[in-house]
Amino acid sequence: MNMKKNIIKRLVQFIPVLIGITFLTFSLMYISPSNPASVKASAGGITPSKEVVEEIKEEMGLNRPFLVQYVSWLGNLAKGDMGSSYITDEPVIDKLMVALPYTLKMAFLSMAITLIFSVPLGVYMAAHKGGIVDFLLRIFAFIGNALPNFIIGIFLLYLCSYKLGLIPVLSTGGWIGVILPSLTLALVMSTRYIRQIRAATLDELSKDYVIGLRARGISEHNILFKNVLKNIMVTVITLTGISIGSLLGGTVVVEMIFNWPGLGHLVMEAIGKRDYPIVQGFVVWLSVAFMLVNLLTDISYTWFNPKIKEI
């Protein structure tokens, strides 16, 4: 019951945060030097006259005071209406829903690859501190952490698509196309995860309860995977929550390199075309995604560490 109350409390706290974010987003679009009416009128490739621009401004309600426009937009947002694209006149929510499955597919595949490799490797490195594997993986993590993800992406594209011909250069949006973007993100994230998990495991191995378990004759395997691993899950959950929050917004550079039609690709095109409603809708989605992921991360802490009562 206490957790239920805390969850409701956190959800209520999201409301002013979300209002603040939407206000700032709407304000930035409002003070932009580009005239939304001109952008919409020019979507057909023809330079509109001043009369046409004024008519469109009247239709869009841009002649109203700023606060009236914001309250109207916020009211529509509360009903699930994020407006329409200036360029295609399609509902923003529809365009986001088309791109979202691609981003989800890439996010969860890259997250799965990262965890599958990083957790056992990080624990193994800590258990064999100073060994050759620990040394080599630390070098790998250091180099990988220093390289931008677009360098890794271009290298994988060159190797797997151009040299080996295993994967098409241009993504089709299917499962074959998601492999390289996900692998690129997984390699970048793994370099951070391995180091953090190794450090957390070393910290656990130095604690008194581990010394006590060893004195009782418990095997290292059982100590690592039945005790230490459970206790480092808070670190793993924290890392995962941060990464998923970022991934759900799409990773612009990686999506552009591999022509992956996710949210990052969509918002970059919208920025280039000054399609403000899509940018606003994207910011709202990203804000909600981050807040919900943070809430779920906090709830998950209590599953692995009952000592954590409050969220």
One Martini backbone bead per residue (centre of mass of N, CA, C, O) as a GRO file, in nm:
protein
  311
    1MET     BB    1   0.057   0.063  -0.020
    2ASN     BB    2   0.299   0.255  -0.001
    3MET     BB    3   0.385   0.224  -0.299
    4LYS     BB    4   0.124   0.322  -0.426
    5LYS     BB    5   0.140   0.609  -0.309
    6ASN     BB    6   0.416   0.681  -0.436
    7ILE     BB    7   0.330   0.650  -0.729
    8ILE     BB    8   0.107   0.862  -0.726
    9LYS     BB    9   0.288   1.094  -0.635
   10ARG     BB   10   0.478   1.086  -0.883
   11LEU     BB   11   0.260   1.131  -1.100
   12VAL     BB   12   0.175   1.409  -0.993
   13GLN     BB   13   0.465   1.538  -1.024
   14PHE     BB   14   0.467   1.529  -1.340
   15ILE     BB   15   0.280   1.760  -1.420
   16PRO     BB   16   0.456   2.021  -1.374
   17VAL     BB   17   0.693   1.921  -1.543
   18LEU     BB   18   0.539   1.892  -1.812
   19ILE     BB   19   0.443   2.184  -1.828
   20GLY     BB   20   0.724   2.312  -1.833
   21ILE     BB   21   0.825   2.172  -2.089
   22THR     BB   22   0.597   2.265  -2.282
   23PHE     BB   23   0.643   2.567  -2.243
   24LEU     BB   24   0.935   2.581  -2.346
   25THR     BB   25   0.883   2.456  -2.622
   26PHE     BB   26   0.669   2.658  -2.719
   27SER     BB   27   0.845   2.910  -2.686
   28LEU     BB   28   1.071   2.837  -2.887
   29MET     BB   29   0.879   2.820  -3.131
   30TYR     BB   30   0.762   3.112  -3.106
   31ILE     BB   31   1.062   3.265  -3.123
   32SER     BB   32   1.108   3.182  -3.389
   33PRO     BB   33   1.199   3.319  -3.698
   34SER     BB   34   1.004   3.127  -3.810
   35ASN     BB   35   0.710   3.105  -3.996
   36PRO     BB   36   0.466   2.879  -3.986
   37ALA     BB   37   0.293   2.982  -4.222
   38SER     BB   38   0.522   2.984  -4.432
   39VAL     BB   39   0.597   2.688  -4.409
   40LYS     BB   40   0.318   2.577  -4.491
   41ALA     BB   41   0.291   2.738  -4.762
   42SER     BB   42   0.583   2.613  -4.876
   43ALA     BB   43   0.540   2.297  -4.904
   44GLY     BB   44   0.480   2.310  -5.233
   45GLY     BB   45   0.722   2.512  -5.352
   46ILE     BB   46   0.577   2.793  -5.304
   47THR     BB   47   0.572   3.131  -5.292
   48PRO     BB   48   0.398   3.316  -5.087
   49SER     BB   49   0.186   3.543  -5.013
   50LYS     BB   50   0.087   3.761  -4.774
   51GLU     BB   51  -0.213   3.686  -4.782
   52VAL     BB   52  -0.178   3.382  -4.742
   53VAL     BB   53  -0.025   3.394  -4.474
   54GLU     BB   54  -0.252   3.543  -4.316
   55GLU     BB   55  -0.465   3.323  -4.351
   56ILE     BB   56  -0.307   3.096  -4.210
   57LYS     BB   57  -0.271   3.237  -3.939
   58GLU     BB   58  -0.574   3.247  -3.881
   59GLU     BB   59  -0.627   2.939  -3.895
   60MET     BB   60  -0.392   2.873  -3.667
   61GLY     BB   61  -0.396   3.110  -3.441
   62LEU     BB   62  -0.135   3.323  -3.452
   63ASN     BB   63  -0.293   3.599  -3.357
   64ARG     BB   64  -0.284   3.514  -3.086
   65PRO     BB   65  -0.195   3.496  -2.789
   66PHE     BB   66   0.034   3.306  -2.644
   67LEU     BB   67  -0.132   3.179  -2.404
   68VAL     BB   68  -0.368   3.092  -2.578
   69GLN     BB   69  -0.208   2.898  -2.756
   70TYR     BB   70  -0.096   2.717  -2.532
   71VAL     BB   71  -0.362   2.625  -2.399
   72SER     BB   72  -0.478   2.502  -2.654
   73TRP     BB   73  -0.248   2.297  -2.704
   74LEU     BB   74  -0.267   2.159  -2.422
   75GLY     BB   75  -0.558   2.065  -2.451
   76ASN     BB   76  -0.508   1.886  -2.699
   77LEU     BB   77  -0.289   1.709  -2.567
   78ALA     BB   78  -0.477   1.588  -2.343
   79LYS     BB   79  -0.647   1.450  -2.601
   80GLY     BB   80  -0.405   1.354  -2.817
   81ASP     BB   81  -0.338   1.634  -2.966
   82MET     BB   82  -0.037   1.739  -3.159
   83GLY     BB   83  -0.120   1.797  -3.431
   84SER     BB   84   0.018   1.909  -3.745
   85SER     BB   85   0.192   1.894  -4.013
   86TYR     BB   86   0.325   2.135  -4.222
   87ILE     BB   87   0.397   1.948  -4.472
   88THR     BB   88   0.163   1.694  -4.468
   89ASP     BB   89  -0.087   1.720  -4.255
   90GLU     BB   90  -0.028   1.518  -4.046
   91PRO     BB   91  -0.052   1.369  -3.769
   92VAL     BB   92   0.179   1.351  -3.524
   93ILE     BB   93   0.099   1.084  -3.385
   94ASP     BB   94   0.127   0.912  -3.644
   95LYS     BB   95   0.430   0.961  -3.697
   96LEU     BB   96   0.530   0.854  -3.425
   97MET     BB   97   0.399   0.565  -3.451
   98VAL     BB   98   0.573   0.481  -3.695
   99ALA     BB   99   0.865   0.525  -3.554
  100LEU     BB  100   0.857   0.377  -3.274
  101PRO     BB  101   0.904   0.070  -3.340
  102TYR     BB  102   1.196   0.113  -3.441
  103THR     BB  103   1.310   0.220  -3.175
  104LEU     BB  104   1.230  -0.019  -2.995
  105LYS     BB  105   1.385  -0.236  -3.145
  106MET     BB  106   1.668  -0.104  -3.110
  107ALA     BB  107   1.672  -0.065  -2.802
  108PHE     BB  108   1.622  -0.367  -2.700
  109LEU     BB  109   1.848  -0.505  -2.856
  110SER     BB  110   2.088  -0.336  -2.748
  111MET     BB  111   2.027  -0.397  -2.447
  112ALA     BB  112   2.053  -0.704  -2.460
  113ILE     BB  113   2.345  -0.719  -2.560
  114THR     BB  114   2.474  -0.561  -2.331
  115LEU     BB  115   2.388  -0.745  -2.088
  116ILE     BB  116   2.491  -1.024  -2.186
  117PHE     BB  117   2.800  -0.917  -2.182
  118SER     BB  118   2.858  -0.719  -1.937
  119VAL     BB  119   2.794  -0.873  -1.677
  120PRO     BB  120   2.984  -1.124  -1.698
  121LEU     BB  121   3.243  -0.962  -1.763
  122GLY     BB  122   3.252  -0.778  -1.512
  123VAL     BB  123   3.261  -1.012  -1.305
  124TYR     BB  124   3.508  -1.159  -1.418
  125MET     BB  125   3.711  -0.926  -1.388
  126ALA     BB  126   3.686  -0.902  -1.079
  127ALA     BB  127   3.759  -1.209  -1.015
  128HIS     BB  128   4.028  -1.143  -1.229
  129LYS     BB  129   4.217  -0.945  -1.116
  130GLY     BB  130   4.503  -0.881  -1.330
  131GLY     BB  131   4.446  -1.029  -1.568
  132ILE     BB  132   4.441  -1.066  -1.906
  133VAL     BB  133   4.139  -1.019  -1.948
  134ASP     BB  134   4.117  -0.764  -1.782
  135PHE     BB  135   4.320  -0.600  -1.945
  136LEU     BB  136   4.188  -0.619  -2.231
  137LEU     BB  137   3.901  -0.511  -2.152
  138ARG     BB  138   3.998  -0.236  -2.051
  139ILE     BB  139   4.104  -0.141  -2.321
  140PHE     BB  140   3.841  -0.170  -2.477
  141ALA     BB  141   3.677   0.026  -2.295
  142PHE     BB  142   3.854   0.273  -2.340
  143ILE     BB  143   3.834   0.293  -2.648
  144GLY     BB  144   3.520   0.280  -2.677
  145ASN     BB  145   3.470   0.540  -2.499
  146ALA     BB  146   3.637   0.735  -2.703
  147LEU     BB  147   3.447   0.655  -2.925
  148PRO     BB  148   3.233   0.741  -3.143
  149ASN     BB  149   2.947   0.602  -3.273
  150PHE     BB  150   2.999   0.681  -3.576
  151ILE     BB  151   3.262   0.525  -3.610
  152ILE     BB  152   3.152   0.244  -3.549
  153GLY     BB  153   2.928   0.249  -3.764
  154ILE     BB  154   3.106   0.285  -4.016
  155PHE     BB  155   3.277   0.033  -3.973
  156LEU     BB  156   3.043  -0.175  -3.981
  157LEU     BB  157   2.943  -0.093  -4.261
  158TYR     BB  158   3.204  -0.157  -4.412
  159LEU     BB  159   3.238  -0.454  -4.322
  160CYS     BB  160   2.939  -0.588  -4.347
  161SER     BB  161   2.849  -0.449  -4.629
  162TYR     BB  162   3.098  -0.399  -4.821
  163LYS     BB  163   3.296  -0.643  -4.771
  164LEU     BB  164   3.090  -0.895  -4.683
  165GLY     BB  165   2.773  -0.867  -4.754
  166LEU     BB  166   2.558  -0.928  -4.508
  167ILE     BB  167   2.440  -0.628  -4.520
  168PRO     BB  168   2.260  -0.388  -4.615
  169VAL     BB  169   2.314  -0.058  -4.658
  170LEU     BB  170   2.010  -0.025  -4.688
  171SER     BB  171   1.749   0.001  -4.499
  172THR     BB  172   1.424  -0.180  -4.459
  173GLY     BB  173   1.322  -0.216  -4.139
  174GLY     BB  174   1.410  -0.480  -4.053
  175TRP     BB  175   1.593  -0.716  -3.881
  176ILE     BB  176   1.848  -0.675  -4.048
  177GLY     BB  177   1.866  -0.355  -4.017
  178VAL     BB  178   1.900  -0.358  -3.685
  179ILE     BB  179   2.178  -0.478  -3.623
  180LEU     BB  180   2.388  -0.245  -3.658
  181PRO     BB  181   2.264  -0.028  -3.474
  182SER     BB  182   2.260  -0.209  -3.219
  183LEU     BB  183   2.563  -0.281  -3.214
  184THR     BB  184   2.669   0.001  -3.186
  185LEU     BB  185   2.529   0.068  -2.916
  186ALA     BB  186   2.634  -0.178  -2.756
  187LEU     BB  187   2.936  -0.112  -2.769
  188VAL     BB  188   2.920   0.160  -2.629
  189MET     BB  189   2.775   0.067  -2.365
  190SER     BB  190   2.969  -0.165  -2.276
  191THR     BB  191   3.211   0.013  -2.193
  192ARG     BB  192   3.055   0.124  -1.942
  193TYR     BB  193   2.940  -0.126  -1.802
  194ILE     BB  194   3.193  -0.290  -1.742
  195ARG     BB  195   3.324  -0.083  -1.550
  196GLN     BB  196   3.089  -0.058  -1.345
  197ILE     BB  197   3.057  -0.360  -1.274
  198ARG     BB  198   3.343  -0.408  -1.180
  199ALA     BB  199   3.340  -0.199  -0.950
  200ALA     BB  200   3.094  -0.318  -0.795
  201THR     BB  201   3.215  -0.601  -0.751
  202LEU     BB  202   3.469  -0.518  -0.594
  203ASP     BB  203   3.314  -0.390  -0.362
  204GLU     BB  204   3.168  -0.651  -0.272
  205LEU     BB  205   3.429  -0.837  -0.233
  206SER     BB  206   3.525  -0.639   0.021
  207LYS     BB  207   3.320  -0.747   0.204
  208ASP     BB  208   3.239  -0.920   0.490
  209TYR     BB  209   3.038  -1.136   0.378
  210VAL     BB  210   3.244  -1.265   0.185
  211ILE     BB  211   3.447  -1.355   0.395
  212GLY     BB  212   3.243  -1.536   0.544
  213LEU     BB  213   3.176  -1.728   0.308
  214ARG     BB  214   3.465  -1.829   0.268
  215ALA     BB  215   3.503  -1.942   0.562
  216ARG     BB  216   3.255  -2.157   0.504
  217GLY     BB  217   3.319  -2.274   0.196
  218ILE     BB  218   3.215  -2.110  -0.026
  219SER     BB  219   3.198  -2.077  -0.343
  220GLU     BB  220   3.272  -1.848  -0.582
  221HIS     BB  221   3.031  -1.897  -0.763
  222ASN     BB  222   2.811  -1.854  -0.544
  223ILE     BB  223   2.898  -1.575  -0.454
  224LEU     BB  224   2.865  -1.432  -0.727
  225PHE     BB  225   2.561  -1.553  -0.828
  226LYS     BB  226   2.399  -1.533  -0.527
  227ASN     BB  227   2.515  -1.243  -0.414
  228VAL     BB  228   2.668  -1.025  -0.578
  229LEU     BB  229   2.479  -0.998  -0.823
  230LYS     BB  230   2.234  -0.900  -0.659
  231ASN     BB  231   2.382  -0.638  -0.537
  232ILE     BB  232   2.451  -0.509  -0.840
  233MET     BB  233   2.162  -0.450  -0.967
  234VAL     BB  234   2.135  -0.150  -0.906
  235THR     BB  235   2.347  -0.063  -1.110
  236VAL     BB  236   2.220  -0.195  -1.359
  237ILE     BB  237   1.948  -0.044  -1.343
  238THR     BB  238   2.057   0.240  -1.368
  239LEU     BB  239   2.191   0.207  -1.644
  240THR     BB  240   1.938   0.110  -1.793
  241GLY     BB  241   1.756   0.355  -1.744
  242ILE     BB  242   1.933   0.564  -1.884
  243SER     BB  243   1.948   0.423  -2.163
  244ILE     BB  244   1.646   0.393  -2.230
  245GLY     BB  245   1.574   0.691  -2.224
  246SER     BB  246   1.756   0.757  -2.470
  247LEU     BB  247   1.655   0.538  -2.678
  248LEU     BB  248   1.347   0.634  -2.692
  249GLY     BB  249   1.448   0.900  -2.860
  250GLY     BB  250   1.662   0.822  -3.017
  251THR     BB  251   1.954   0.793  -3.237
  252VAL     BB  252   2.049   1.005  -3.459
  253VAL     BB  253   2.323   0.921  -3.581
  254VAL     BB  254   2.265   0.619  -3.624
  255GLU     BB  255   2.004   0.653  -3.793
  256MET     BB  256   2.141   0.813  -4.024
  257ILE     BB  257   2.359   0.612  -4.112
  258PHE     BB  258   2.129   0.359  -4.144
  259ASN     BB  259   1.846   0.459  -4.223
  260TRP     BB  260   1.664   0.465  -3.961
  261PRO     BB  261   1.301   0.502  -3.902
  262GLY     BB  262   1.305   0.673  -3.643
  263LEU     BB  263   1.282   0.932  -3.423
  264GLY     BB  264   1.552   1.065  -3.489
  265HIS     BB  265   1.505   1.089  -3.793
  266LEU     BB  266   1.241   1.248  -3.779
  267VAL     BB  267   1.344   1.503  -3.617
  268MET     BB  268   1.564   1.589  -3.816
  269GLU     BB  269   1.374   1.646  -4.051
  270ALA     BB  270   1.197   1.852  -3.900
  271ILE     BB  271   1.420   2.059  -3.845
  272GLY     BB  272   1.502   2.105  -4.145
  273LYS     BB  273   1.179   2.187  -4.211
  274ARG     BB  274   1.033   2.331  -3.970
  275ASP     BB  275   0.851   2.104  -3.806
  276TYR     BB  276   0.731   2.180  -3.506
  277PRO     BB  277   0.513   1.972  -3.411
  278ILE     BB  278   0.711   1.730  -3.410
  279VAL     BB  279   0.909   1.841  -3.204
  280GLN     BB  280   0.704   1.873  -2.976
  281GLY     BB  281   0.611   1.577  -2.968
  282PHE     BB  282   0.890   1.459  -2.906
  283VAL     BB  283   0.942   1.600  -2.635
  284VAL     BB  284   0.701   1.481  -2.489
  285TRP     BB  285   0.776   1.186  -2.521
  286LEU     BB  286   1.057   1.201  -2.387
  287SER     BB  287   0.959   1.300  -2.111
  288VAL     BB  288   0.771   1.064  -2.044
  289ALA     BB  289   0.978   0.838  -2.075
  290PHE     BB  290   1.176   0.930  -1.854
  291MET     BB  291   0.979   0.930  -1.615
  292LEU     BB  292   0.889   0.630  -1.635
  293VAL     BB  293   1.169   0.501  -1.618
  294ASN     BB  294   1.242   0.618  -1.341
  295LEU     BB  295   1.010   0.485  -1.189
  296LEU     BB  296   1.076   0.187  -1.263
  297THR     BB  297   1.358   0.193  -1.143
  298ASP     BB  298   1.278   0.249  -0.848
  299ILE     BB  299   1.099  -0.002  -0.816
  300SER     BB  300   1.324  -0.216  -0.881
  301TYR     BB  301   1.499  -0.181  -0.629
  302THR     BB  302   1.305  -0.338  -0.425
  303TRP     BB  303   1.350  -0.625  -0.551
  304PHE     BB  304   1.677  -0.631  -0.485
  305ASN     BB  305   1.629  -0.414  -0.229
  306PRO     BB  306   1.441  -0.413   0.059
  307LYS     BB  307   1.573  -0.157   0.204
  308ILE     BB  308   1.419  -0.009  -0.016
  309LYS     BB  309   1.123   0.183   0.040
  310GLU     BB  310   1.163   0.432  -0.120
  311ILE     BB  311   1.063   0.630  -0.442
   0.00000   0.00000   0.00000
